[in-house]
Amino acid sequence: MSDTRKDFSAWRPQGISGRGLTFYALWDVDATPAYYRNWPQRLLGVYHRHLKKQEAWFAVRTAAGAGYLALRDGSRHELREGSFLAFPMAELWDYGSLAEGDGWVFRWYDFSGDCDWPKEPSVWASDPAEGFLSDTLQRLTRMGGEASGQAAAGCFEALVGLWKMALAQPAGEDAPALQRVMALLERVRALPGENWRLPKMAKSCSLSESRLREMYQEICGEGPREFLLRCRMEEAARRLTFSRVEVARIAVDLGYTHAAHFTRAFKAWHGRGPREFRQGK
Protein backbone atom coordinates (compact mmCIF):
# COMPACT_ATOMS: atom_id res chain seq x y z
CA MET A 1 0.00 0.00 0.00
CA SER A 2 1.40 3.41 -0.96
CA ASP A 3 2.34 5.85 1.77
CA THR A 4 1.69 8.82 -0.54
CA ARG A 5 -1.53 10.18 -2.00
CA LYS A 6 0.51 12.10 -4.59
CA ASP A 7 4.22 11.92 -5.43
CA PHE A 8 4.86 13.97 -8.56
CA SER A 9 8.42 14.69 -9.64
CA ALA A 10 10.15 16.87 -12.22
CA TRP A 11 13.91 16.57 -12.66
CA ARG A 12 16.89 17.13 -14.93
CA PRO A 13 19.83 14.79 -14.08
CA GLN A 14 22.39 17.15 -15.63
CA GLY A 15 20.91 20.16 -13.86
CA ILE A 16 19.64 23.52 -15.08
CA SER A 17 22.17 26.25 -14.41
CA GLY A 18 21.57 29.94 -13.80
CA ARG A 19 23.64 32.61 -12.12
CA GLY A 20 25.41 30.73 -9.32
CA LEU A 21 22.68 28.08 -8.92
CA THR A 22 22.01 24.70 -10.52
CA PHE A 23 18.54 23.22 -10.13
CA TYR A 24 18.08 19.44 -10.37
CA ALA A 25 14.68 18.30 -9.18
CA LEU A 26 11.37 19.15 -7.57
CA TRP A 27 9.09 16.69 -5.77
CA ASP A 28 5.46 17.55 -5.02
CA VAL A 29 4.34 15.15 -2.26
CA ASP A 30 1.10 14.52 -0.41
CA ALA A 31 2.15 11.93 2.19
CA THR A 32 0.07 9.78 4.51
CA PRO A 33 0.82 9.50 8.27
CA ALA A 34 2.83 6.32 7.49
CA TYR A 35 5.28 8.14 5.21
CA TYR A 36 8.98 7.49 6.02
CA ARG A 37 12.22 7.73 4.02
CA ASN A 38 15.83 6.94 4.86
CA TRP A 39 18.61 8.72 2.94
CA PRO A 40 21.55 6.35 2.24
CA GLN A 41 24.89 8.10 1.81
CA ARG A 42 25.46 6.12 -1.39
CA LEU A 43 22.78 8.20 -3.11
CA LEU A 44 24.98 11.26 -2.80
CA GLY A 45 27.20 9.77 -5.49
CA VAL A 46 24.34 10.09 -7.97
CA TYR A 47 24.31 13.84 -7.38
CA HIS A 48 28.05 14.40 -7.03
CA ARG A 49 28.63 13.12 -10.56
CA HIS A 50 26.72 16.16 -11.81
CA LEU A 51 27.52 18.85 -9.23
CA LYS A 52 29.63 21.71 -10.55
CA LYS A 53 31.98 21.92 -7.55
CA GLN A 54 29.21 23.62 -5.61
CA GLU A 55 27.63 22.68 -2.32
CA ALA A 56 24.55 20.51 -2.77
CA TRP A 57 21.32 21.41 -0.98
CA PHE A 58 17.83 20.18 -0.25
CA ALA A 59 15.04 22.65 0.51
CA VAL A 60 11.65 21.65 1.93
CA ARG A 61 8.57 23.87 1.94
CA THR A 62 5.56 22.54 3.90
CA ALA A 63 2.11 23.41 2.56
CA ALA A 64 0.00 21.50 5.09
CA GLY A 65 0.21 18.88 7.80
CA ALA A 66 3.47 18.13 9.59
CA GLY A 67 6.68 16.19 9.01
CA TYR A 68 10.17 15.92 10.43
CA LEU A 69 13.76 15.85 9.20
CA ALA A 70 16.61 14.18 11.09
CA LEU A 71 20.16 15.24 10.23
CA ARG A 72 23.46 13.45 10.79
CA ASP A 73 24.52 15.88 13.49
CA GLY A 74 21.71 14.49 15.66
CA SER A 75 19.32 17.42 15.21
CA ARG A 76 15.65 16.80 14.45
CA HIS A 77 13.40 19.48 12.95
CA GLU A 78 9.62 19.50 12.91
CA LEU A 79 8.20 21.05 9.76
CA ARG A 80 4.66 22.37 9.98
CA GLU A 81 2.44 24.42 7.69
CA GLY A 82 4.31 27.39 6.20
CA SER A 83 7.75 26.17 7.27
CA PHE A 84 10.89 26.28 5.13
CA LEU A 85 14.21 24.56 5.72
CA ALA A 86 17.28 24.30 3.46
CA PHE A 87 20.20 22.09 4.45
CA PRO A 88 23.24 20.33 2.88
CA MET A 89 22.44 17.05 1.13
CA ALA A 90 25.23 15.29 2.98
CA GLU A 91 23.59 16.05 6.35
CA LEU A 92 20.29 14.24 5.73
CA TRP A 93 19.59 11.07 7.75
CA ASP A 94 15.86 10.39 7.45
CA TYR A 95 12.48 12.13 7.21
CA GLY A 96 8.77 11.41 7.32
CA SER A 97 5.32 12.42 8.50
CA LEU A 98 4.75 13.13 12.16
CA ALA A 99 2.50 10.56 13.79
CA GLU A 100 -0.11 13.20 14.57
CA GLY A 101 -2.58 14.48 11.99
CA ASP A 102 -3.40 13.36 8.48
CA GLY A 103 0.05 13.39 6.90
CA TRP A 104 2.43 15.88 5.33
CA VAL A 105 2.05 17.94 2.14
CA PHE A 106 5.32 19.47 0.96
CA ARG A 107 7.57 20.37 -1.94
CA TRP A 108 11.16 19.19 -1.97
CA TYR A 109 13.84 20.89 -4.09
CA ASP A 110 17.30 19.58 -5.05
CA PHE A 111 19.89 22.15 -6.12
CA SER A 112 23.49 23.26 -5.74
CA GLY A 113 25.17 26.61 -5.31
CA ASP A 114 27.07 28.78 -2.89
CA CYS A 115 24.26 29.73 -0.52
CA ASP A 116 23.89 30.70 3.12
CA TRP A 117 20.73 29.38 4.78
CA PRO A 118 19.47 29.52 8.39
CA LYS A 119 20.09 26.31 10.33
CA GLU A 120 16.60 26.30 11.85
CA PRO A 121 13.22 26.14 10.06
CA SER A 122 11.61 29.47 9.20
CA VAL A 123 7.89 30.05 8.81
CA TRP A 124 6.02 32.44 6.56
CA ALA A 125 2.71 32.33 4.77
CA SER A 126 2.79 31.24 1.16
CA ASP A 127 1.40 33.55 -1.50
CA PRO A 128 0.19 33.11 -5.08
CA ALA A 129 3.53 34.26 -6.51
CA GLU A 130 5.46 31.49 -4.79
CA GLY A 131 2.96 28.89 -5.94
CA PHE A 132 3.03 30.28 -9.48
CA LEU A 133 6.84 30.12 -9.65
CA SER A 134 6.97 26.61 -8.24
CA ASP A 135 4.23 25.32 -10.56
CA THR A 136 5.92 26.96 -13.57
CA LEU A 137 9.30 25.51 -12.57
CA GLN A 138 7.74 22.06 -12.43
CA ARG A 139 6.14 22.37 -15.87
CA LEU A 140 9.26 23.79 -17.54
CA THR A 141 11.50 21.13 -16.03
CA ARG A 142 9.33 18.33 -17.38
CA MET A 143 9.18 19.85 -20.87
CA GLY A 144 12.84 19.30 -21.72
CA GLY A 145 14.78 21.29 -24.32
CA GLU A 146 17.15 24.24 -24.21
CA ALA A 147 14.54 27.01 -24.22
CA SER A 148 12.49 25.54 -21.38
CA GLY A 149 15.71 24.90 -19.45
CA GLN A 150 16.71 28.55 -19.66
CA ALA A 151 13.24 29.61 -18.56
CA ALA A 152 13.32 27.11 -15.68
CA ALA A 153 16.70 28.47 -14.52
CA GLY A 154 15.29 32.01 -14.39
CA CYS A 155 12.18 30.74 -12.60
CA PHE A 156 14.24 28.96 -9.93
CA GLU A 157 16.41 32.04 -9.40
CA ALA A 158 13.27 34.10 -8.81
CA LEU A 159 11.94 31.47 -6.39
CA VAL A 160 15.20 31.44 -4.40
CA GLY A 161 15.15 35.24 -4.37
CA LEU A 162 11.65 35.17 -2.91
CA TRP A 163 12.75 32.70 -0.21
CA LYS A 164 15.75 34.81 0.73
CA MET A 165 13.72 37.98 0.87
CA ALA A 166 11.11 36.31 3.10
CA LEU A 167 13.90 34.99 5.35
CA ALA A 168 15.58 38.40 5.57
CA GLN A 169 12.59 40.42 6.73
CA PRO A 170 10.99 40.29 10.18
CA ALA A 171 7.57 38.64 10.22
CA GLY A 172 4.94 40.88 8.70
CA GLU A 173 7.33 43.65 7.69
CA ASP A 174 6.66 44.94 4.18
CA ALA A 175 4.77 41.74 3.33
CA PRO A 176 2.14 43.59 1.23
CA ALA A 177 4.93 45.28 -0.78
CA LEU A 178 6.57 41.91 -1.41
CA GLN A 179 3.27 40.50 -2.64
CA ARG A 180 2.76 43.47 -4.97
CA VAL A 181 6.25 43.15 -6.44
CA MET A 182 5.87 39.39 -6.93
CA ALA A 183 2.55 40.02 -8.69
CA LEU A 184 4.34 42.56 -10.92
CA LEU A 185 7.04 40.00 -11.77
CA GLU A 186 4.31 37.54 -12.77
CA ARG A 187 2.77 40.14 -15.08
CA VAL A 188 6.12 40.97 -16.68
CA ARG A 189 6.84 37.27 -17.26
CA ALA A 190 3.38 36.76 -18.76
CA LEU A 191 3.49 39.90 -20.96
CA PRO A 192 7.16 40.61 -21.79
CA GLY A 193 6.20 42.53 -24.93
CA GLU A 194 4.44 45.29 -22.99
CA ASN A 195 6.03 48.73 -22.61
CA TRP A 196 7.19 48.28 -19.01
CA ARG A 197 8.40 51.63 -17.65
CA LEU A 198 9.95 51.96 -14.20
CA PRO A 199 7.82 54.94 -13.01
CA LYS A 200 4.59 53.17 -13.91
CA MET A 201 5.73 49.88 -12.35
CA ALA A 202 6.81 51.61 -9.14
CA LYS A 203 3.47 53.41 -8.93
CA SER A 204 1.56 50.14 -9.40
CA CYS A 205 3.43 48.70 -6.40
CA SER A 206 3.06 51.88 -4.28
CA LEU A 207 6.85 52.07 -4.04
CA SER A 208 9.52 54.57 -4.94
CA GLU A 209 11.59 53.75 -8.02
CA SER A 210 14.71 53.23 -5.89
CA ARG A 211 12.91 50.82 -3.53
CA LEU A 212 11.49 48.85 -6.47
CA ARG A 213 15.01 48.50 -7.90
CA GLU A 214 16.21 47.25 -4.51
CA MET A 215 13.44 44.67 -4.29
CA TYR A 216 14.15 43.48 -7.84
CA GLN A 217 17.77 42.93 -6.82
CA GLU A 218 16.74 41.12 -3.64
CA ILE A 219 14.31 38.82 -5.43
CA CYS A 220 15.87 38.34 -8.88
CA GLY A 221 19.50 39.36 -8.46
CA GLU A 222 19.09 41.92 -11.25
CA GLY A 223 17.35 45.20 -12.02
CA PRO A 224 14.00 45.77 -13.76
CA ARG A 225 15.55 46.34 -17.19
CA GLU A 226 17.72 43.21 -16.98
CA PHE A 227 14.79 41.13 -15.74
CA LEU A 228 12.60 42.31 -18.64
CA LEU A 229 15.33 41.51 -21.17
CA ARG A 230 15.72 38.02 -19.70
CA CYS A 231 11.96 37.41 -19.91
CA ARG A 232 11.93 38.57 -23.53
CA MET A 233 14.89 36.41 -24.51
CA GLU A 234 13.46 33.34 -22.75
CA GLU A 235 10.07 33.83 -24.44
CA ALA A 236 11.77 34.36 -27.80
CA ALA A 237 13.71 31.11 -27.39
CA ARG A 238 10.50 29.29 -26.45
CA ARG A 239 8.66 30.58 -29.54
CA LEU A 240 11.55 29.80 -31.86
CA THR A 241 11.68 26.26 -30.47
CA PHE A 242 7.99 25.41 -30.29
CA SER A 243 6.38 27.48 -33.06
CA ARG A 244 6.95 28.48 -36.67
CA VAL A 245 6.09 32.15 -36.14
CA GLU A 246 8.25 34.47 -38.26
CA VAL A 247 11.17 36.16 -36.52
CA ALA A 248 9.83 39.61 -37.42
CA ARG A 249 6.49 38.78 -35.78
CA ILE A 250 8.22 37.54 -32.62
CA ALA A 251 10.22 40.78 -32.51
CA VAL A 252 7.07 42.91 -32.66
CA ASP A 253 5.26 40.76 -30.09
CA LEU A 254 8.17 41.20 -27.68
CA GLY A 255 8.20 44.98 -27.91
CA TYR A 256 10.86 45.59 -30.57
CA THR A 257 10.01 48.14 -33.25
CA HIS A 258 12.78 46.86 -35.55
CA ALA A 259 13.60 43.19 -36.17
CA ALA A 260 17.30 44.09 -36.43
CA HIS A 261 17.30 45.38 -32.84
CA PHE A 262 15.71 42.14 -31.68
CA THR A 263 18.21 40.04 -33.64
CA ARG A 264 21.17 41.87 -32.07
CA ALA A 265 19.74 41.49 -28.57
CA PHE A 266 18.97 37.81 -29.13
CA LYS A 267 22.45 37.06 -30.47
CA ALA A 268 24.12 38.91 -27.59
CA TRP A 269 22.05 36.85 -25.13
CA HIS A 270 22.09 33.38 -26.73
CA GLY A 271 25.34 33.54 -28.71
CA ARG A 272 23.62 32.98 -32.07
CA GLY A 273 20.95 34.68 -34.12
CA PRO A 274 17.25 33.72 -34.06
CA ARG A 275 17.35 31.76 -37.31
CA GLU A 276 20.47 29.82 -36.30
CA PHE A 277 18.89 29.11 -32.92
CA ARG A 278 15.72 27.77 -34.60
CA GLN A 279 17.75 25.57 -36.92
CA GLY A 280 19.75 24.20 -34.00
CA LYS A 281 23.08 25.52 -35.33
Secondary structure, DSSP 8 states (H G I E B T S, - for coil): --SEEEEEEEEEEEEEE-SSEEEEEEEEEEE-TT-EEE--GGGHHHHHTT--SS-EEEEEEEEEEEEEEEETTS-EEEEETTEEEEEEGGGEEEEEE-SSTT-EEEEEEEEEES----SS-EE----HHHHHHHHHHHHHHHH-SHHHHHHHHHHHHHHHHHHHHHHHS-TTTTHHHHHHHHHHHHHHHH-TTS---HHHHHHHTT--HHHHHHHHHHHHSS-HHHHHHHHHHHHHHHHHHH----HHHHHHHTT-SSHHHHHHHHHHHHSS-HHHHHHT-
